[in-house]
Amino acid sequence: MSEKEYQKISLRAILIRVFYGIIAAATILIILNLFSFSKKDEGDKVYQTEIIKNYAIYAPVIPDGVTFAEEKIPIENFDVRESLDLEILKTMYWHSEALLYIKRAYRFFPIIEPILKKNGVPDDFKFLAVTESGLKNVVSPSNAVGYWQFLKATGKQYGLEITEEVDERYDLEKSTQAACEYLLDSYKKYKDWALVAASYNMGGGALNEVIKKQNVESYYDLLLNTETGRYVFRIVAYKLILTNPRDYGFVFRQKDLYPEISTQVIKVDTTITDLVTFAAKYNTNYKMLKMLNPWLQSDKLTNTAKKVYYIHVPKAGARSFDYFEALENTDSLSTDSL
């Protein structure tokens, strides 16, 4: 065998060895990767099993015989049922906001409820205040103000004082009284509480035009703008969830709620030149004074007409959380309605 032929055979042998070496290395890598992927897949499957086992999103139960202001809601109609289902779902799974509504309701409903009752307005309208403002003194983009979201002209029409120093749309008691008068005026026209609520949202004139054009007189048969079309259903969703929070997954202790703040009421019929000094006189501060009397819009109260105002200041110790914890059964889980 010539030297040249020998070199060819040797080179061929080397190439074959390299080839098989590459094959072997690749096989090992594939096996390792398969083993790795298998472990990864196994971990994912275990994790997915835990998710399925421990986590769930529940569809709410639509109760039979749902009413608003003691008027029957026709939930046997699929469109009505689905509209209510939408609002319950949106509220039920906006956990933080819904829980805040529950907490605030415990503080403010005891103020709203007797005013509604005194005026003969159905108790369900307290949930309209939740819908309008979340039970906060807010200002809308259209400059509607307060818990009941009065525009300036409407507020004045129903007897609320609105000046640079005083805005009674921020006064829960007075604005609730004004809201009652507005609602009762609307009821005289419509004789239907769902339409009264709709008119509160879109205005009586606009609602009248829609009723006339579509020739129907039930809120649940009207094709309305999106906001008003959802409005009553949103009120009813708040009613269902705040009345029976445990049914919709909200669990809390009584001490987790926001109780009423104990105050003493100061009768004032003269000018107050400095509310900071006034607050100190009653052993509180300007911050607490404005928090309890948000209708005070300035750091003074000019009162040349000697009108009587009632200013709330906290009772001794009422700012302390320990004061609230003295309530009975503060550690028990709440299953009661608000």
N, C-alpha and C positions, 0 to 999 in steps of 0.2 A: 504494500500500500504506500502510495506516495505521500510525501509530507503534506502536500496540498489537500489530498483527499482526507487525510487524518484531521486536519484543521477544520474541514467542513463538517465532519462527523461530530467533533468536539463542540463546535459552535451550535450545531443542531441540538445536541444534548443539553447544553446550557440553556438554550431558548425554551426547550421542553420543560426543564426544571423551573425556570422563571415563570412560565405559563401556569404550571400546576401550583406553584407557590402563590401566584396571584389568585387562582381559583380558590385555593384553600383559605387565603386571607379574606377574600370576599365572602366565602361561605360562613366563616367565623363571625364576620361583621353582621351579616344578615341574621344569623342566629341570635347574636347579642341584641340587635335591634328589635327582632321579634319578641324576645324576652322582655326588653324594656317597654315596648308598646303594650305588651300583654299586661305588665304591671300597672302601666298608666291607665289602660282601659279598665282594669279591675278596680283601681282607685276611683275612677270616674263613676263606675257603676255603683260602687258603695255609696259615694256621695249623692248620686242621683236618687238612690233608694232612700237615703235619709231625708232628702228634700220631700219626696213623695209621702214618706211616713209622717213627717213632723210639720209640714207646712201646707196650708190650704187657703184658698180664696173662696169664700162662700157667697153664693147668690142669696140675696135677702128674700125672706118670705113676705109676700104681700098679704096682709091680713084681710079676712072677709069683713065686709061691712064697714069700710073706711069712710069716715065723714069729715067734713070741714064745716065748723060752726053749726054742727048738728044737721047739716044738709048732706045727703047721701052722694058719694062720688061714684059715678058709673064705671067701676073698674071691670065690669063684665065686658066692656068694649076694649078691644085689644090696644087701640091707640092710647086710650086713657091709662090702661094698665102699664103699658110700656113707658109712658111719660113719667108716671110715678116711680116706676122701677129705676129709671135713669137718675132721678134726683136722690133716691135713697142710696143708690150705689155711689154716686159722686160724694155724698156727705159721709156715708159709712166708711169710705176708704180715704177720705181726707182727714186722717186720724187727728193730727194736731189741732186743726181748726175746729173740728166737731167737739173734741174734748174741751177746748176753751169755751165753746158755746155752753156746754153742760156746766162748767165751772161758774161762768158769769151768770147763767140763769138762776143759780142758787142764790145769788146776791140780789139780782134785779127783779126777778119775777114777783117776789113778795111786795114790791113797790108797785108794779104794773097791774097785777091781778085785781086788787080791790078797786082801782080806778076804773078798769073795764067793767067790773061788776056793778059799781055804783051807777054807771052810765047805761047799763043794759047792752053792752057790746059783748059778743061771745068771747069766752076765755081764749079760744084758739087764736085770736088776733095778737096775743102776746108773741106768737111765733112769727107774725109779720114783722115785728121789731127785730127779731133775729135775722130774718131775710134781708131787711133793709140795711142793717148796720152791724150785725154780729154782736149786738148789745155793747157797742162802743160809740163814743161821741166822735163820729167821723164826718169828713167833708167830701162830698162827691165831686167829680169833674164839673158837674153843672151847678156847683155851689149849694146843693142840698145839704142840710146840716143836722147833726144830732142823731139820737137813737131812732127817731121816726123819719128822718131825712126830709125836713120841711124846707122848701124854697122860701126865700125872704118874703115874697108877696103873700104866699099862702099862710106862712106863720103869722104875719101881721093880721091877715084876714080872720084868723081864729084866735086873736087876742094875745099873742106872744109879743113881748117887748123886745125890739131888736134895734140896738143903738151901738155906738162905738164902745161903750162901757158895759152894756148888758145885752146878752143874747139868750133869751129864754128857750130857744130851740135846744140848748145844751142842758136845760133843766129837765130831768127825767119826769118828775111829777107833772109839771106844767105842760110839757110837750105831749105827754100821754093823754092828758085831758083834752088838749087841742086835737090830737089824733082821733080820740073818741068822737068829738063833735064833727069832724070831717067824715068819719065812717058812717055816723048816723045820718048825716045829710045825704050821703051817697045811697044809703039803704032806702031812703024815702023815694029815690028815683028808680032803683033797680029791683027792690024787694028780693034780692038774691045776694047772699054774702060772698059767693065766689066772684060775681061781677063787681061787687064793692071792692074786693081785693084787687081785681084787675084794674079798676079805675084808679085805685091808689097808685098803681105802678105807671100807667100810661096816660092818665088824665081822662076825665069824664067826656070831654068833647071828642077826643080821638076814638074812645071806646064806642060812643054813640054812633059815629060814622061807620065803624066796622059792623056793628049790630044791624044798622039800617041797610048797608050794602049787601050783607050776607043773609039777611032775613032769618036769623035764628036768635034765640034769646038765652041760650045756655052757654056758659063759659066753655064747657067741654065739647061744644059743637063748633065753636068759632075758630077760624084760622087767623091767628094773631102774629104779631112780630115775635121773634125768638124769645126775647126777654120776658114779655108778658105771657107768652104761651107756656113758659116754664114756671112762671111766678107762683101760682097757686100750688102746683105740685111740689115746688121747693118748700113752701110753707108747711105743707102736709108732711113732707119728709122730715123736717125738723120736729114737727109734732110727734111723729112716731118714734124717732130716735131719742129725743130728749125726754119723752114720757116713759119709755122703756129702754133705757140705754143698754142694759145687759143683753137684751134680745139682739142687739146689733154689735156685740163684742166689746163694749166699753165697760171696763171694770175699774172701780176707784173706791177709795174710802171716803167717809164723810168729811174727814179733815183735809182731803185733797181739794174740796170745793171752796169757792170764795164766799164766805158768809157776809151777811149785812154788816156794815160798819156802825158801831154804836156812836151816836152823835148827840150833842145838845144843840138846840136851835136858838140862835140869837136874833131877836127882833130888832131891826134897824129902821129908823125913819129919818135919819139925818145923813149928811155927807160924811164919807170916810175919806180923808185926804191921803192916807197911807195904809194900804192893806197889810203891809209887812208889819207895821207897828200894831195894827189891829189883831193880827194873828198872834203875835207875842203876848198881847194882853190876855189871851185865852189859852195860854200855855201850849201853843202849837206854832207852826211855821208857815211861811207863804206857800211852799209846795203843797202841804196838806190842805191848806185853805182852798187853793185853786183846784185841787183834786176832788174835794168834796163839793165845791161850788163852781163847776166849769162854766156856768153862765156868766160869771164875772170875767169880763174880757179885758180889763185893764188892771193897773195896780192901785186904782182908786175907784170910788163910787160917788159920783156927783148926784146929789139928791135935793135940788132946790124945791121940788114940788112936795117934799116930805112924804113920798110914797113909802109904804111899808114893805120891806124886804126881809126875808128869813134866811139867815146865813148859818150853815152847819159847821160846827167845829167838833173834833173828836173828843169823846169822853176820856177821862184820865185812863191811860193804859191801853186804849183801844187800838193803838198802832202796833202793839206788840203781838207777835204770833202766838205767844203763850196765852194771850187773852182769848184767841179763837180756839186754842186747843182745849180750853176748859169745857167746850161743848161735849155733851154726852155721846157715847158710842163713836168716838172719832176714829177708832181703829177697825171698825166693822166694814166689810165690803158692802157697797150700796147696791141694793136690788130694787129700791123704791123709785117711783117717779118723782120728778122735780116739782 
